Amino acid sequence: MPKRIANLENPDPIDEAIIETLRKDGRTPFLQLAQQLGVSPGMIRHRYQKLQEAGALKVVAVTNPLRLGLKTMALIGVRTDGTRMLEVAQKISALEEVIYLVVVSGRYDLLVEVFCRDHEELLRFISEKLYAIEGVRESETFMYLKIFKEIYV
């Protein structure tokens, strides 16, 4: 086995197998992974720690918003005052309904994904929270009707 661990630009097959297995099921025991790869559990544990420390791997619980009562999901394109874009992004990202926010190029400055309990809560979010942020010029809301694919890389 190579000595280097978790070279993020060129992970070796063991690092890739650990990442792929835990991506599918983050609860996979190290012993099971070690047996599948023909290495010791200690090696898996060590590699896992190095991947975590390098920021290449983070195992988290993924919730299902629909099962938690959040029935309204939307993607909102936001245009901002250009000089305030990053400040606006920071303020929007602090709102509890926001689960994902990216700065983008193109028609919008920001794309914001939100989960709300219902349409009324989404309306309150847009009118009372989003537009209350100084620097937000306009937005366009895309309601999710059906999710066909959702993966976490």
C-alpha positions as a Markdown table, in Angstrom:
| # | Residue | x | y | z |
|---|---|---|---|---|
| 1 | Met | 0.0 | 0.0 | 0.0 |
| 2 | Pro | 1.2 | 3.5 | -0.7 |
| 3 | Lys | 2.3 | 5.6 | 2.3 |
| 4 | Arg | 0.5 | 8.8 | 1.1 |
| 5 | Ile | -3.0 | 9.1 | 2.3 |
| 6 | Ala | -5.9 | 11.1 | 1.0 |
| 7 | Asn | -4.2 | 12.9 | -1.9 |
| 8 | Leu | -7.3 | 14.8 | -2.9 |
| 9 | Glu | -6.3 | 15.4 | -6.4 |
| 10 | Asn | -5.5 | 11.8 | -7.1 |
| 11 | Pro | -7.1 | 9.5 | -4.5 |
| 12 | Asp | -5.9 | 5.9 | -4.6 |
| 13 | Pro | -8.3 | 3.0 | -5.0 |
| 14 | Ile | -8.7 | 2.4 | -1.2 |
| 15 | Asp | -9.6 | 6.1 | -0.6 |
| 16 | Glu | -12.1 | 5.9 | -3.5 |
| 17 | Ala | -13.7 | 2.7 | -2.2 |
| 18 | Ile | -14.1 | 4.2 | 1.3 |
| 19 | Ile | -15.6 | 7.4 | -0.1 |
| 20 | Glu | -18.0 | 5.5 | -2.5 |
| 21 | Thr | -19.1 | 3.0 | 0.2 |
| 22 | Leu | -19.8 | 5.7 | 2.8 |
| 23 | Arg | -21.5 | 7.8 | 0.2 |
| 24 | Lys | -24.0 | 5.0 | -0.3 |
| 25 | Asp | -24.3 | 4.1 | 3.4 |
| 26 | Gly | -22.5 | 6.3 | 5.9 |
| 27 | Arg | -23.2 | 3.6 | 8.6 |
| 28 | Thr | -21.1 | 0.9 | 6.9 |
| 29 | Pro | -18.8 | -0.6 | 9.6 |
| 30 | Phe | -15.1 | -0.2 | 9.2 |
| 31 | Leu | -14.8 | -4.0 | 9.7 |
| 32 | Gln | -17.1 | -4.7 | 6.7 |
| 33 | Leu | -15.2 | -2.2 | 4.6 |
| 34 | Ala | -11.9 | -3.7 | 5.5 |
| 35 | Gln | -13.1 | -7.2 | 4.6 |
| 36 | Gln | -14.4 | -6.0 | 1.3 |
| 37 | Leu | -11.1 | -4.4 | 0.4 |
| 38 | Gly | -8.8 | -7.1 | 1.9 |
| 39 | Val | -7.1 | -4.7 | 4.4 |
| 40 | Ser | -7.2 | -4.2 | 8.2 |
| 41 | Pro | -9.9 | -2.3 | 10.0 |
| 42 | Gly | -7.1 | -0.1 | 11.4 |
| 43 | Met | -6.1 | 1.0 | 7.9 |
| 44 | Ile | -9.7 | 1.9 | 7.1 |
| 45 | Arg | -10.0 | 3.9 | 10.3 |
| 46 | His | -6.8 | 5.7 | 9.6 |
| 47 | Arg | -7.7 | 6.5 | 6.0 |
| 48 | Tyr | -11.2 | 7.6 | 7.1 |
| 49 | Gln | -9.6 | 10.0 | 9.7 |
| 50 | Lys | -7.2 | 11.4 | 7.1 |
| 51 | Leu | -10.0 | 11.9 | 4.5 |
| 52 | Gln | -12.1 | 13.7 | 7.2 |
| 53 | Glu | -9.2 | 15.9 | 8.3 |
| 54 | Ala | -8.5 | 16.8 | 4.6 |
| 55 | Gly | -12.1 | 17.9 | 4.2 |
| 56 | Ala | -12.7 | 15.2 | 1.5 |
| 57 | Leu | -15.2 | 13.3 | 3.5 |
| 58 | Lys | -18.0 | 14.2 | 6.0 |
| 59 | Val | -20.6 | 11.7 | 7.0 |
| 60 | Val | -23.9 | 13.3 | 8.0 |
| 61 | Ala | -27.5 | 12.3 | 8.4 |
| 62 | Val | -29.7 | 13.2 | 5.4 |
| 63 | Thr | -33.2 | 14.1 | 6.4 |
| 64 | Asn | -36.3 | 13.8 | 4.3 |
| 65 | Pro | -38.0 | 17.2 | 4.4 |
| 66 | Leu | -41.3 | 15.8 | 3.2 |
| 67 | Arg | -41.5 | 13.4 | 6.2 |
| 68 | Leu | -40.7 | 16.3 | 8.5 |
| 69 | Gly | -43.7 | 18.3 | 7.4 |
| 70 | Leu | -41.9 | 20.6 | 4.9 |
| 71 | Lys | -44.2 | 20.1 | 1.9 |
| 72 | Thr | -43.2 | 23.2 | -0.2 |
| 73 | Met | -39.8 | 23.2 | -1.9 |
| 74 | Ala | -38.5 | 25.9 | -4.2 |
| 75 | Leu | -35.5 | 27.3 | -5.9 |
| 76 | Ile | -35.3 | 31.1 | -6.0 |
| 77 | Gly | -33.2 | 33.1 | -8.4 |
| 78 | Val | -32.2 | 36.3 | -6.7 |
| 79 | Arg | -30.8 | 39.5 | -8.3 |
| 80 | Thr | -28.9 | 41.8 | -6.0 |
| 81 | Asp | -27.3 | 45.2 | -6.0 |
| 82 | Gly | -23.9 | 44.3 | -7.5 |
| 83 | Thr | -21.8 | 45.8 | -4.7 |
| 84 | Arg | -23.8 | 44.0 | -2.0 |
| 85 | Met | -24.0 | 40.6 | -3.6 |
| 86 | Leu | -21.8 | 38.8 | -1.0 |
| 87 | Glu | -23.3 | 40.6 | 1.9 |
| 88 | Val | -26.8 | 39.7 | 0.7 |
| 89 | Ala | -25.8 | 36.1 | 0.2 |
| 90 | Gln | -24.5 | 36.0 | 3.8 |
| 91 | Lys | -27.8 | 37.3 | 5.2 |
| 92 | Ile | -30.0 | 35.0 | 3.1 |
| 93 | Ser | -27.9 | 32.0 | 4.1 |
| 94 | Ala | -28.7 | 32.7 | 7.7 |
| 95 | Leu | -32.4 | 32.3 | 7.2 |
| 96 | Glu | -33.7 | 29.0 | 8.6 |
| 97 | Glu | -35.7 | 28.0 | 5.5 |
| 98 | Val | -32.6 | 28.2 | 3.3 |
| 99 | Ile | -30.8 | 24.8 | 2.9 |
| 100 | Tyr | -28.6 | 25.7 | -0.1 |
| 101 | Leu | -27.2 | 28.9 | -1.5 |
| 102 | Val | -24.8 | 29.5 | -4.3 |
| 103 | Val | -23.4 | 32.6 | -6.0 |
| 104 | Val | -23.7 | 32.1 | -9.8 |
| 105 | Ser | -23.1 | 33.8 | -13.1 |
| 106 | Gly | -25.9 | 34.5 | -15.5 |
| 107 | Arg | -29.3 | 36.0 | -15.1 |
| 108 | Tyr | -29.3 | 35.7 | -11.3 |
| 109 | Asp | -26.6 | 36.5 | -8.8 |
| 110 | Leu | -27.8 | 33.9 | -6.3 |
| 111 | Leu | -29.7 | 30.6 | -6.4 |
| 112 | Val | -31.4 | 29.8 | -3.1 |
| 113 | Glu | -33.1 | 26.5 | -2.2 |
| 114 | Val | -35.7 | 26.6 | 0.5 |
| 115 | Phe | -38.0 | 24.2 | 2.3 |
| 116 | Cys | -41.2 | 25.5 | 3.8 |
| 117 | Arg | -44.2 | 23.9 | 5.5 |
| 118 | Asp | -46.7 | 25.2 | 2.9 |
| 119 | His | -47.3 | 27.9 | 0.3 |
| 120 | Glu | -48.2 | 30.4 | 3.0 |
| 121 | Glu | -44.9 | 30.0 | 4.7 |
| 122 | Leu | -43.1 | 30.3 | 1.4 |
| 123 | Leu | -45.0 | 33.6 | 0.7 |
| 124 | Arg | -44.0 | 34.9 | 4.1 |
| 125 | Phe | -40.4 | 33.9 | 3.5 |
| 126 | Ile | -40.3 | 35.8 | 0.2 |
| 127 | Ser | -42.3 | 38.9 | 1.2 |
| 128 | Glu | -41.2 | 39.3 | 4.9 |
| 129 | Lys | -37.7 | 37.8 | 5.0 |
| 130 | Leu | -36.1 | 37.8 | 1.5 |
| 131 | Tyr | -37.3 | 41.2 | 0.4 |
| 132 | Ala | -36.5 | 42.7 | 3.9 |
| 133 | Ile | -32.8 | 42.2 | 3.1 |
| 134 | Glu | -31.3 | 45.4 | 1.8 |
| 135 | Gly | -29.7 | 44.8 | -1.6 |
| 136 | Val | -32.2 | 42.3 | -2.9 |
| 137 | Arg | -33.5 | 43.7 | -6.1 |
| 138 | Glu | -35.8 | 41.0 | -7.5 |
| 139 | Ser | -36.4 | 37.3 | -7.4 |
| 140 | Glu | -38.0 | 34.5 | -9.4 |
| 141 | Thr | -39.4 | 31.4 | -7.6 |
| 142 | Phe | -39.4 | 28.0 | -9.1 |
| 143 | Met | -41.7 | 25.6 | -7.1 |
| 144 | Tyr | -40.6 | 22.0 | -7.1 |
| 145 | Leu | -43.4 | 19.8 | -8.5 |
| 146 | Lys | -41.6 | 16.5 | -8.5 |
| 147 | Ile | -38.0 | 15.4 | -7.7 |
| 148 | Phe | -36.7 | 12.8 | -10.1 |
| 149 | Lys | -33.2 | 12.6 | -8.9 |
| 150 | Glu | -31.5 | 13.6 | -5.7 |
| 151 | Ile | -27.9 | 12.5 | -4.8 |
| 152 | Tyr | -25.3 | 13.7 | -2.5 |
| 153 | Val | -21.8 | 13.6 | -3.9 |
